[in-house]
Amino acid sequence: MFSQENYIKFLTFAANAHGTQKTPHDFPYLTHISCVAMEVIHACEKSSLDEKKADFAITCALLHDVIEDTNITYDELYTKFGPDIADGVEALTKNKILPSKQEQMRDSIERLLTQSYEVQMVKLADRITNLGTPPTSWDNEKIKAYAKEASFILSCLRNSNIYLAKRLEDKIEEYKKYIKE
């Protein structure tokens, strides 16, 4: 289905890039990376993606936050892994120069829509993984905004993978229990 050697290679690269970073719940960041990759692996299997497409999707899942959250640059990814991976990861990266979170998300979605379904799948998997218990520092407005953003992602990228779209739809419904009306 996919190459275990590639998985280990890119997981190791991501682990080194993210170093001692933690998730908002104080887990090693590699936990988040692994969960996103697991969602993508499951979707690849359910969708019977060929090995090349599966490897590409899983690679982008493992690397999806390296430009956004580490010192790794697009140019480094391009040089080390080629244009397809660098372009995919860049599309998954928010442009923090844009003034608002909404503009950053809109820009990212627009770039993702120019990418293959394999890259778009990663964004669905990322949001599925992030729709667990909200951080305790989030107020109700932040929780509502995050759910609304998840619905926006789903509406834009649902065609990339039927299994991930359904899973994200279910996670959004489940996440609503954290919203106080």
C-alpha positions as CSV (number, residue, x, y, z in Angstrom):
1,M,0.0,0.0,0.0
2,F,2.8,2.5,0.9
3,S,6.5,2.4,1.6
4,Q,7.5,1.8,5.2
5,E,11.0,3.1,4.4
6,N,9.6,6.4,3.1
7,Y,7.4,6.6,6.2
8,I,10.4,6.2,8.5
9,K,12.6,8.6,6.5
10,F,10.0,11.4,6.6
11,L,8.9,10.8,10.1
12,T,12.5,11.0,11.2
13,F,12.9,14.3,9.3
14,A,9.8,15.7,10.9
15,A,10.9,14.6,14.3
16,N,14.2,16.3,14.0
17,A,12.6,19.4,12.6
18,H,10.0,19.7,15.3
19,G,12.5,18.8,18.0
20,T,11.1,19.4,21.5
21,Q,8.0,21.2,20.4
22,K,4.8,20.3,22.2
23,T,1.1,20.2,21.3
24,P,-1.4,22.5,23.1
25,H,-2.0,19.6,25.4
26,D,1.7,19.2,26.2
27,F,2.3,16.0,24.2
28,P,5.4,15.7,22.0
29,Y,4.6,17.3,18.7
30,L,5.4,14.0,17.0
31,T,2.1,12.7,18.4
32,H,0.2,15.2,16.3
33,I,2.2,14.4,13.2
34,S,1.7,10.6,13.7
35,C,-2.0,11.0,14.2
36,V,-2.4,13.1,11.0
37,A,-0.4,10.5,9.1
38,M,-2.5,7.7,10.6
39,E,-5.7,9.4,9.3
40,V,-4.1,9.7,5.9
41,I,-2.9,6.1,5.8
42,H,-6.4,4.8,6.7
43,A,-8.0,7.0,4.0
44,C,-5.4,5.8,1.4
45,E,-6.2,2.2,2.3
46,K,-10.0,2.7,2.2
47,S,-9.7,4.6,-1.1
48,S,-7.3,2.0,-2.6
49,L,-4.8,4.7,-3.7
50,D,-1.9,3.3,-5.6
51,E,1.4,3.3,-3.8
52,K,2.9,6.4,-5.4
53,K,-0.2,8.5,-4.5
54,A,-0.3,7.0,-1.0
55,D,3.4,7.7,-0.4
56,F,2.9,11.3,-1.5
57,A,-0.1,11.9,0.7
58,I,1.6,10.3,3.7
59,T,4.8,12.2,3.1
60,C,2.9,15.5,3.0
61,A,1.1,14.4,6.2
62,L,4.4,13.8,8.0
63,L,5.8,17.1,6.8
64,H,2.7,19.2,6.9
65,D,3.8,21.6,9.7
66,V,7.6,21.8,9.1
67,I,7.5,25.1,7.2
68,E,4.8,26.7,9.4
69,D,6.2,25.6,12.8
70,T,9.9,25.0,12.4
71,N,13.0,26.7,10.8
72,I,12.7,24.5,7.7
73,T,12.1,26.5,4.6
74,Y,10.4,25.8,1.3
75,D,13.8,26.0,-0.4
76,E,15.2,23.4,1.9
77,L,12.3,21.0,1.2
78,Y,12.5,21.7,-2.5
79,T,16.3,21.0,-2.6
80,K,16.0,17.9,-0.4
81,F,12.7,16.3,-1.6
82,G,11.7,18.0,-4.9
83,P,9.0,20.5,-6.0
84,D,5.9,18.3,-5.5
85,I,6.6,17.7,-1.8
86,A,7.7,21.3,-1.2
87,D,4.7,22.7,-3.1
88,G,2.3,20.4,-1.2
89,V,3.7,21.3,2.2
90,E,3.8,25.0,1.3
91,A,0.1,24.8,0.4
92,L,-0.6,23.3,3.8
93,T,1.2,26.2,5.5
94,K,-0.5,29.4,6.7
95,N,0.9,32.6,5.4
96,K,1.5,34.4,8.7
97,I,2.2,37.7,7.0
98,L,-1.6,38.0,6.2
99,P,-3.2,40.0,9.0
100,S,-6.0,37.7,10.2
101,K,-6.6,34.0,10.8
102,Q,-9.5,34.1,8.4
103,E,-7.4,35.5,5.6
104,Q,-4.6,33.0,6.3
105,M,-7.1,30.1,6.2
106,R,-8.7,31.4,3.0
107,D,-5.3,31.8,1.3
108,S,-4.3,28.3,2.4
109,I,-7.5,26.8,1.0
110,E,-7.0,28.6,-2.3
111,R,-3.5,27.2,-2.6
112,L,-4.7,23.7,-1.5
113,L,-7.3,23.8,-4.3
114,T,-4.5,24.1,-6.8
115,Q,-2.9,20.9,-5.4
116,S,-3.8,17.2,-5.9
117,Y,-6.3,15.4,-3.8
118,E,-3.5,13.8,-1.9
119,V,-2.4,17.1,-0.5
120,Q,-5.9,18.2,0.2
121,M,-6.5,15.0,2.2
122,V,-3.8,16.1,4.6
123,K,-5.7,19.3,5.6
124,L,-8.8,17.2,6.3
125,A,-6.8,14.8,8.4
126,D,-5.1,17.6,10.2
127,R,-8.4,19.2,11.2
128,I,-9.8,15.7,12.2
129,T,-6.8,15.3,14.5
130,N,-7.2,18.8,16.0
131,L,-10.9,18.4,16.8
132,G,-10.4,16.7,20.1
133,T,-10.8,18.4,23.5
134,P,-10.1,22.1,23.0
135,P,-7.2,23.5,25.0
136,T,-8.3,24.9,28.4
137,S,-7.1,28.3,27.4
138,W,-9.7,28.6,24.7
139,D,-12.9,30.5,25.5
140,N,-16.3,29.7,24.0
141,E,-15.9,32.1,21.1
142,K,-12.6,30.5,20.1
143,I,-14.2,27.0,20.2
144,K,-17.1,28.2,18.1
145,A,-14.7,29.8,15.6
146,Y,-12.6,26.7,15.3
147,A,-15.7,24.6,14.6
148,K,-16.9,27.1,12.0
149,E,-13.4,27.0,10.4
150,A,-13.5,23.2,10.3
151,S,-16.9,23.4,8.5
152,F,-15.3,25.8,6.0
153,I,-12.4,23.4,5.4
154,L,-14.8,20.5,4.9
155,S,-17.0,22.5,2.4
156,C,-14.0,23.4,0.3
157,L,-12.1,20.1,0.4
158,R,-14.7,17.4,0.9
159,N,-14.2,16.1,-2.7
160,S,-10.6,15.1,-2.0
161,N,-11.5,12.0,-0.1
162,I,-14.9,10.6,0.8
163,Y,-13.6,8.8,4.0
164,L,-11.9,11.8,5.4
165,A,-14.8,14.1,4.6
166,K,-17.2,11.8,6.4
167,R,-14.8,11.5,9.4
168,L,-14.4,15.3,9.6
169,E,-18.1,15.8,9.3
170,D,-18.6,13.4,12.3
171,K,-15.8,15.0,14.3
172,I,-17.4,18.5,13.8
173,E,-20.7,17.2,15.1
174,E,-18.9,15.6,18.1
175,Y,-16.9,18.8,18.7
176,K,-20.1,20.8,19.1
177,K,-20.5,19.4,22.6
178,Y,-17.8,21.8,23.7
179,I,-19.7,24.9,22.5
180,K,-21.8,26.6,25.1
181,E,-25.0,28.2,23.6
